[in-house]
Amino acid sequence: MLQEPLTAGVCDGATESALAKDWARLLSRTAAEHAMERPDLLAGGTAFEEFASSAVAQWDPWLVEYTQARIAEGRPLKWYEHTKLAEGAYATLLTVRVDPDPGPGTSALADASEPAWRWRAAALGDSCLFHLRDDRLVQAFPVGAAEEFGTVPDLFGSRNHDVALLACRTRFIEGRCRPGDRLLLMTDALAAWFLSAPDPDIAVRQLLEFSGPDDLSGFVDWLNGLRGSQQLRNDDVAVVRIDFEGR
């Protein structure tokens, strides 16, 4: 029963850059922390720029610790690793915040006595948020169709100090949920599969089959099956599911 704000997100590291997974992890955590403290971050403007500046500022100190750990392990960085790291790491960004809605429901949601939640999201690149109602897609963000996925999505760079440009390239959206709704956050490979599925109802049922930590092995087998049949691009997959059951 959600009484307090909730933040979540997925960031997908670009494989062409060094330590992209580590940057994606730092970026996702920083975005969630800042969105919890500053909900206006998800409306863009100064709050988002301050978050972007904070995230970038954390990279070099993290890199110093990483370099020292490599030395301590007897695996100092090679010359070519230094060259690659100087270019920075890159990742997509998708962050969402959910708040209990203190106001009355709207006619588009339900009657005024029904609980509701407000969600806000920011996205840079092609990690996607899907809003489901009655297990049917009602909102896709920021990519709305499979053919919109490209090979060069916008990325958040660990050395990009032009935070105004990052804010300009980031898209923002908000919506409302009622009991029974779901939000799914996915990295691009799984999102592209979902949007290109010939039968959306079957695709939703397949995704919702895996809902707990004990389902990880089955989820991996399912993904490998999709890859084997060339329905899913061979890329890392992350998915976050938020169910609204009432309060």
C-alpha positions as CSV (number, residue, x, y, z in Angstrom):
1,M,0.0,0.0,0.0
2,L,1.8,3.1,-1.3
3,Q,1.7,5.9,1.2
4,E,5.0,7.6,0.3
5,P,6.7,8.6,-3.0
6,L,8.4,5.8,-5.0
7,T,11.2,6.3,-7.5
8,A,12.6,3.8,-9.9
9,G,14.6,3.7,-13.2
10,V,16.7,1.9,-15.7
11,C,19.8,3.1,-17.4
12,D,21.3,1.1,-20.3
13,G,25.1,1.4,-20.7
14,A,26.4,1.8,-24.3
15,T,28.7,-1.2,-24.9
16,E,31.0,0.9,-27.1
17,S,32.2,2.9,-24.0
18,A,34.3,1.7,-21.2
19,L,32.7,0.9,-17.8
20,A,29.3,1.7,-19.2
21,K,27.5,-0.6,-16.8
22,D,29.2,1.1,-13.8
23,W,28.2,4.5,-15.2
24,A,24.6,3.3,-15.8
25,R,24.4,2.0,-12.2
26,L,25.7,5.3,-10.8
27,L,23.4,7.4,-13.0
28,S,20.3,5.4,-12.2
29,R,20.9,5.6,-8.4
30,T,21.7,9.3,-8.6
31,A,18.6,10.0,-10.6
32,A,16.4,8.1,-8.3
33,E,17.8,9.8,-5.2
34,H,17.5,13.3,-6.7
35,A,13.9,12.6,-8.0
36,M,13.0,11.6,-4.4
37,E,14.3,14.9,-3.1
38,R,13.3,17.1,-6.0
39,P,10.2,15.9,-7.8
40,D,10.4,19.0,-10.1
41,L,13.5,17.3,-11.6
42,L,11.0,15.4,-13.7
43,A,9.7,18.6,-15.2
44,G,13.1,19.6,-16.6
45,G,14.6,23.0,-16.1
46,T,17.0,24.0,-13.3
47,A,16.3,20.9,-11.1
48,F,17.2,18.5,-13.9
49,E,20.3,20.5,-14.7
50,E,21.4,20.3,-11.1
51,F,20.9,16.5,-11.0
52,A,22.9,16.1,-14.3
53,S,25.7,18.2,-12.9
54,S,25.8,16.1,-9.7
55,A,25.8,12.8,-11.6
56,V,28.7,13.9,-13.8
57,A,30.7,15.3,-10.8
58,Q,30.6,11.8,-9.2
59,W,32.3,10.0,-12.1
60,D,35.9,11.1,-11.7
61,P,36.0,10.3,-7.9
62,W,34.4,6.9,-8.6
63,L,37.0,6.4,-11.3
64,V,39.9,7.2,-8.9
65,E,38.6,4.6,-6.5
66,Y,38.2,2.0,-9.4
67,T,41.8,2.7,-10.6
68,Q,43.2,2.3,-7.1
69,A,41.3,-0.9,-6.6
70,R,42.7,-2.3,-9.9
71,I,46.3,-1.4,-8.7
72,A,45.6,-3.1,-5.3
73,E,44.5,-6.2,-7.1
74,G,47.6,-6.3,-9.2
75,R,45.7,-5.4,-12.4
76,P,46.6,-1.8,-13.2
77,L,44.9,-0.1,-16.1
78,K,46.5,-0.7,-19.5
79,W,47.4,2.2,-21.7
80,Y,44.5,1.5,-24.0
81,E,42.1,1.5,-21.1
82,H,43.3,4.9,-20.0
83,T,42.6,6.1,-23.6
84,K,39.1,4.7,-23.6
85,L,38.2,6.0,-20.2
86,A,39.3,9.5,-21.2
87,E,36.4,9.5,-23.7
88,G,33.9,8.9,-20.9
89,A,31.1,6.4,-20.4
90,Y,27.6,6.6,-21.8
91,A,24.1,5.3,-21.0
92,T,20.5,6.0,-21.6
93,L,18.4,7.4,-18.8
94,L,14.8,6.6,-17.7
95,T,13.6,7.7,-14.2
96,V,10.1,7.6,-12.8
97,R,8.5,8.9,-9.6
98,V,5.1,7.8,-8.3
99,D,3.1,9.8,-5.7
100,P,-0.2,9.0,-4.1
101,D,-2.6,11.6,-5.6
102,P,-4.2,13.6,-2.9
103,G,-6.8,15.1,-5.2
104,P,-10.1,13.5,-6.4
105,G,-10.0,11.1,-9.3
106,T,-10.8,12.4,-12.8
107,S,-13.5,11.1,-15.1
108,A,-10.8,9.6,-17.3
109,L,-9.7,7.4,-14.3
110,A,-12.6,6.6,-12.1
111,D,-15.0,8.2,-9.7
112,A,-13.7,10.5,-7.0
113,S,-13.8,7.9,-4.3
114,E,-11.2,5.7,-6.1
115,P,-7.6,6.0,-5.1
116,A,-5.2,7.3,-7.8
117,W,-1.5,7.9,-8.2
118,R,0.4,10.5,-10.2
119,W,3.6,9.4,-12.1
120,R,6.2,11.6,-13.7
121,A,9.1,10.4,-15.9
122,A,12.2,11.7,-17.7
123,A,13.9,9.8,-20.5
124,L,17.1,10.4,-22.5
125,G,17.5,7.7,-25.1
126,D,15.5,4.7,-25.8
127,S,14.8,2.9,-22.5
128,C,11.0,2.9,-22.3
129,L,8.1,3.3,-19.9
130,F,4.8,1.5,-20.6
131,H,1.6,2.3,-18.8
132,L,-0.9,-0.6,-18.8
133,R,-4.6,-0.5,-17.9
134,D,-6.6,-3.7,-17.9
135,D,-3.3,-5.2,-19.1
136,R,-3.5,-3.2,-22.3
137,L,-1.1,-0.5,-23.4
138,V,-2.3,3.0,-22.9
139,Q,0.9,5.0,-22.9
140,A,4.4,4.3,-24.4
141,F,7.3,6.7,-23.6
142,P,9.6,8.0,-25.1
143,V,9.3,5.6,-28.0
144,G,5.9,4.8,-29.3
145,A,6.5,2.3,-32.2
146,A,9.1,-0.3,-32.9
147,E,10.2,1.4,-36.1
148,E,11.3,4.5,-34.1
149,F,14.2,2.6,-32.5
150,G,17.5,3.6,-34.1
151,T,21.1,2.5,-33.8
152,V,22.3,5.8,-32.2
153,P,20.0,6.9,-29.4
154,D,20.7,10.0,-27.3
155,L,23.0,9.2,-24.4
156,F,24.0,10.7,-21.1
157,G,27.8,11.0,-21.0
158,S,29.8,10.8,-17.8
159,R,32.0,13.7,-18.9
160,N,29.2,15.9,-20.5
161,H,29.2,19.1,-18.5
162,D,26.8,20.8,-20.9
163,V,23.9,20.1,-18.6
164,A,21.6,22.6,-20.4
165,L,22.0,20.5,-23.6
166,L,21.3,17.3,-21.6
167,A,18.1,18.9,-20.2
168,C,17.1,20.0,-23.7
169,R,17.5,16.5,-25.2
170,T,15.6,14.8,-22.3
171,R,11.9,14.3,-22.6
172,F,9.4,14.6,-19.8
173,I,5.9,13.3,-19.3
174,E,3.4,12.6,-16.5
175,G,0.2,10.5,-16.1
176,R,-2.1,9.0,-13.5
177,C,-2.8,5.5,-12.5
178,R,-5.7,3.8,-10.7
179,P,-5.9,0.3,-9.0
180,G,-5.1,-2.4,-11.5
181,D,-2.8,-0.3,-13.6
182,R,0.9,-1.2,-14.1
183,L,4.0,0.6,-15.2
184,L,6.8,-1.4,-17.0
185,L,10.2,0.1,-17.4
186,M,12.4,-1.6,-20.0
187,T,15.7,-1.3,-21.8
188,D,15.6,-0.9,-25.5
189,A,15.9,-4.5,-26.7
190,L,12.9,-5.8,-24.7
191,A,11.0,-2.6,-25.4
192,A,11.4,-3.1,-29.1
193,W,10.3,-6.7,-28.9
194,F,7.2,-5.6,-26.9
195,L,6.2,-2.9,-29.4
196,S,6.7,-5.1,-32.4
197,A,4.8,-8.1,-31.0
198,P,2.1,-9.3,-33.4
199,D,-0.3,-9.9,-30.6
200,P,0.1,-7.3,-27.8
201,D,-2.2,-9.3,-25.4
202,I,0.0,-12.4,-25.6
203,A,3.2,-10.2,-25.2
204,V,1.8,-8.7,-22.0
205,R,0.8,-12.1,-20.6
206,Q,4.3,-13.4,-21.3
207,L,5.9,-10.4,-19.5
208,L,3.6,-10.6,-16.5
209,E,4.4,-14.3,-16.0
210,F,7.6,-13.4,-14.3
211,S,7.0,-11.3,-11.2
212,G,9.3,-12.5,-8.4
213,P,12.9,-13.3,-7.6
214,D,12.2,-17.0,-7.9
215,D,11.2,-16.5,-11.5
216,L,14.7,-15.3,-12.6
217,S,15.8,-18.6,-14.1
218,G,12.5,-18.9,-16.1
219,F,12.8,-15.3,-17.2
220,V,16.4,-15.9,-18.5
221,D,15.3,-19.0,-20.3
222,W,12.4,-17.1,-21.9
223,L,14.7,-14.3,-23.1
224,N,17.2,-16.9,-24.5
225,G,14.3,-18.5,-26.4
226,L,13.4,-15.1,-27.9
227,R,17.0,-14.5,-28.9
228,G,17.3,-18.0,-30.3
229,S,14.3,-17.4,-32.6
230,Q,15.6,-13.9,-33.5
231,Q,12.6,-12.1,-32.0
232,L,14.8,-10.3,-29.5
233,R,18.1,-8.5,-30.2
234,N,21.0,-10.0,-28.4
235,D,21.6,-7.2,-25.9
236,D,21.4,-6.7,-22.1
237,V,17.8,-6.6,-20.7
238,A,16.5,-4.8,-17.6
239,V,12.9,-4.5,-16.6
240,V,11.1,-2.9,-13.6
241,R,7.4,-3.6,-12.9
242,I,5.2,-1.4,-10.7
243,D,1.7,-2.7,-9.9
244,F,-1.0,-0.5,-8.5
245,E,-3.3,-2.5,-6.2
246,G,-5.1,0.0,-4.0
247,R,-4.4,1.8,-0.8
